[in-house]
Amino acid sequence: MNNFLTDPYNALQAKTEAQKLAFAPITFHTARTLRDLGILQVLSNAKQTGLNAQQISEKTNVSEYGVKVLLDMALSAHIVLWQHPNYVLANLGHSLVHDSMTRANLDFTADVCYAAMMHLTEAIEKGTPAGLKELGDWPTIYEGLSLLPEKAKQSWFEFDHFYSDRSFPILLEKVFKDKPKRIFDIGGNTGKWSLQCVNHDADVEMTIIDLPQQVEMAMENAQEQGFSERIKGYPANILDKTAELPTGADVWWMSQFLDCFSPMEILSILQRIRNAMSDNAKVYILELFWDAQKYEAATLSLNATSLYFTCLANGNSRFYRGEDFLEIVENAGFTVEKRTDDIGLGHTLLELKKLNQ
């Protein structure tokens, strides 16, 4: 990972990069439009031969003017190459067409974040998700997930599941090594993890603890797949300190959940879990720490997504630096028995036990 100790640009390079930033929204929409109109796909099909503007126009039903004005900007963005008289797809353009991570990130930015980011200054100044009003009238995005505009809802869940789903095989092996009989899935969302667990182990019972509207959605999914007997719902606002938590779990599970809260809220949640859990129970936390990433692109993605939390989710949460998060864990009365980095697409799994048992 880049340690960010040195300036990568000289003065001239910095000026060039500044212009890229100044026109970044235009470049973004150029890439999105080229993909959505099928222009990048027909260039991908043409391979290294490429196509001229008239040929692209005929294959996509986009006017020749539209093809040229988009692809000339794409030349400046290094999305395509110019081999007179043809445009040829560059490596960057190939990623825009074929890379599933790029698609998930781009759709999430376009459909969920883009309009909201115009309110980022207000969000920072007020500490509230000021951009959320672009999608609906809720205190935080979590109350509105099931009510989001359809395109935004689809892109939100595809983004969320893209990063979590690829970790499932490794996680199931680790969590079930001690054959837990009862697992509490806190922030269970649509029930994907709980469904993975009941499919993996025929004896385990799951309880999804989440907001009422999320539990309702998860229970519908559990019923559709025939697991309503082994997956139960426990509607609760985890931030409500007066809300009683259930007891009796062997494992308390939180996946990409605590990054949805401020440090003091995380501390409160963990303290309440510690008070409710048995001495022999374990807590598993799956998180993404921006300073634990192998690749600079991953660090950038996480730091950018933190600003989604700022502007849309709740105004006060983020993806944390690992050492900052571990300090909260310790202050909540837990010790980290095991930390596993680089699971799936950069996740870290923390296995916690109560201190001073």
N, C-alpha and C positions, 0 to 999 in steps of 0.2 A: 504494500500500500504506500502511496505517496505520503511522506511525512510533512509536506508543506513547509519545508525549512528554507527553500530558495525560490526566488522569483524566476519563473521559466521564460520570461520574455525580456528582450531588450526594448528600448523606447519605441523603435519603429514597429516591432512585432506587437507591442502592447497597443499601439494605435490601431493596427489592423484588427486585433481581437476586440477592441472597443467598438469598432463598427459592426462586427458580428453580433455583439450584444445589442447594439442599438436597433438592429434590424431583425433580431432573433424571432419576434412574433411572426414576421412576414416569412422568414425561412421555415418556421414550424408549419405554418399553414400551406406553404408551397409543398412541403413534403407530404403532408396529410392529403392534400388535394390530388397530387400526382398518384398517390397510392389508391385513393378512393375512386378516382376516375378510371383506374385500370392502366394508366400510362406506364407505370413502372413494371407492371406485369407483362405487357406486350414487349417491352424492352428486354425483360428477363428471358422471355421466350425466344427473342432474336439472338441471344447470346452475344458473342464478340463481333458479329457482323453489324448489329445495330439496325436502326431504321431512320429514314428521314422524316421530316415533319409531316409531309403529305401522307406517307404510309401510316404513321402513328394516328393521324386524324381519321383515316379510313377505318382503321381497326378498332378505334375507341369511340367513334362518333363525337369526338371533341373537335371544335373548330381548329383550323390550322393556326389561327391567331392564338387561341388558348394554349395549344400545344407548345408553340414557340416561346410565349411569354413565361410560361411555367418552367420549361426546360432550360431556358437561358438563365433563369435564376438558379435552377438546379445545378448548372455548370459552376456558378460562383460558390455554391454550397458543396461542391464535390460529390453530388449525388449521381451525376452522369458525367461522361466524357464526350469530347467532340472529335469525331473522325469524319471529316468533311466528305459527304454532306449528311452524315448520320450521327445520331445520338446513340451512345453505348452506355449501358448500365455500369456504374462503378461499384466498388465493394460496399460503400455506404448505402447506395441505392438497393443493393442486394439484401442488406440487413433490414431495410424498411419493408421489403416485400416478404422476406422469408423467415426472419428471426421472430420467434414467438414472444420473447421478452420485450423486444422493441415494440411489437404490436400492442402488447398489454400496457406498456408505459405510455405510448403515444395516445391510445384511446382513452386511458384514464385522464391524461392531461387535457385532452380535447373536450371530453364529454363531462368531466367532473370539475376540473380545476380551472380551466382557462378563464372563463368570465369572472370567476370568484377572485382570481389573483389581482384584479384591478383594485380590490379592497384590502390588499396586504398591509399598506401603511396604516390604515384604520385598525386592522386587526392587531398589529404590533402596539399601537398607541393605547388601545383600550383593553387588550388582553382577552378579546372575544372573537369568535369565528365570524368576522364581519362579512366575509364573502359568501356565507351560507345562504343568504337571502336570494342569491341567484338561482338556487335550487328549490328552496321552500322555506317555510316559516316554522323552524324548530329551534330549541335552545342549543342543541348539538346535532351533528349529522346522524348520530346513532339512533335517535328517536325517529328519524325520517328515512332510514335505509329502505324499508319496505315500501315507502311512498315516493321514492325518487322518481323523476321522469324516466321512462323505460330505458332510453339509451344510456343515461347516466347510471342507472341501477345495474345494467348489464356490464358496463365497463368497470364499475366499482368492484363487483363481485369477481369478474374475470381477473382483475388486477390483484385482488386479495388472495384468490385461490391459486393463481399462478405461482406465487412465492411460497405458499404454505404446502401445497399438494406434493411438490417434488421431494419434500422431506419425510413423507409419511412412512415409507418402508423402514428407514433407519430408526425413526422415532418409535415405531411400534415395537421393534426388537428391544429397544432400551427400556421402554416403560413397562413392558410385559415380562421382563426377565425375572421378576419376583412374583409373577402370577397374581396381580391385584384382582380382587373380586368386585370392588366398587370404586368408580372414578367419578369425581366431580369435574365437569368441563366448564370452567368459568369463562364467560364470554364466548359461548359455544356457537354463536352466530347462526348459520344455516344448518348446523349439526354435522358438518362434514367429518370432523375428527371423531365424534361419537359414533358415526356410522362406520368409519374405518375400524374403530375398536371392536364393535360388536361383530363385525365380519371377521376380524382377526382372531377373536377369542369367544368361544361359544358360551362361556359362563359369566363373562363380565357384565355388570350392570352400570349404566351411565346415567348421570344426572346433569342436565344442561342448566347452568345458572346464567341468566341474562335478562335483559329488559323484556317486559311482557310481549311486545310485538315481535322480538327476535325469537323468543321461546315458541310462540305460536307458529312461526315459519318453520322452525326446526322440527316441531312435533308433526307438522304436516308431512315433511320429508321423511321422518322416521316411520310414520304410518304407511306412506306410499311404498316403502321398502320392506314392510313387514316386521319392524322392530319396535313397535309401540310398547311391547311388554318389557323390553330391556332398556329402553331409553325413556327417561322421565324428564319433565320440565320443572324448573323451580324459578318462577318469575321473580326478579328482584333487581332493584337498582343498587349496584355494588357500591355506589358512592353514598348511599343513605346509611349513615352510621347507626341508625336505629333499626335497620332491617336485619332480622335474625338470619344467620347463615345455617344451612343444614349441617348435620354431623354424621360421622360414621364412615367416611371415605378412607380407603387405603392410599389413594393418590388424589392430589389436587392438581389440576392441569390448567395452565394458562398459555395459550399460543397467540403471539402477536397481539396481546391484550393489554399489557401494562404500559406499552408505548402510547396508549390512548389517554394517558393521564399525566398530571403534573407530578413532580417528585413528592410533594406532601400527600397527594392523593394515593400514589403508589405505596407510600409508607403506611398510610391508614388501612388500605386494602390488605396488605401483607400482615399487619398487626392483627386485624380481625380474623384472617385465615388462621394465623398462629393460635389465636385464642379458641377457635372452633375445632381445630384438628386434634386428632389423638397423637400421643407422643411418638408412636411408631409409624405414623403416616409420613409420606413424602410429598414434597411440592416440586413439580416440574414447571420451569418457565422456559418457553421458547421465544427468543427475541432476535432482533437484528441490531447489532451494534455497528455504528458506522466506522469505528476505528478497528474493527476485527475483520475487515474485508480484504481479500486477496487482490482485488482489482480496483483501480481508480474509478472505473465506470460504476461499480457497485457503491462506492462511497458517495459519488455524486448523486446517484439515484436515491439513496437513503436521505441525504441532506436536503434534497429537493422535496422529497415526500414529507419531511418534517414540516416544511412550510405549508403543505396541505393540511396537516394537523392544526397549524397556527391559524390558517385562513378559513378553513371549512369545518374541521372536525369539532374542536372545542376551544381553540384559542390558547391552550396552555400545555400541550403535550408534544412529543417528538420521538424520533429514534435517538437513543442516548449513546454517549460514549460509555464503553464498558465499565471503566473504573467508577464513574459517577453512579451508574446503576447498582453496582456491587456494594457501594457505600450505603445505599438505601436498604438493600437486602440485609446487611449486617445490623443496621440500626433498627430494623424490624424484628430482630431476634432470631435470625437464621444463620446457618453456616452453609457454605457451598461444599457439598461432598464431592461433586464432580462437575467439571465444565468441559463441554465438547464444542469446539468451534468448527466452522466450515462444513456444516450439515446442509445438504441440498444446495440452495443458492445463497449461501453465506449466513445461515442461521447459527445461533449459539444456543445450546441446551444447558440449562443450569438445573442440577439436582440438589435440592435443599432439604435440610433437616433442622429441627428446632435446636437452638443453642441450649446448653446446660441441661441436657436430659439426665 
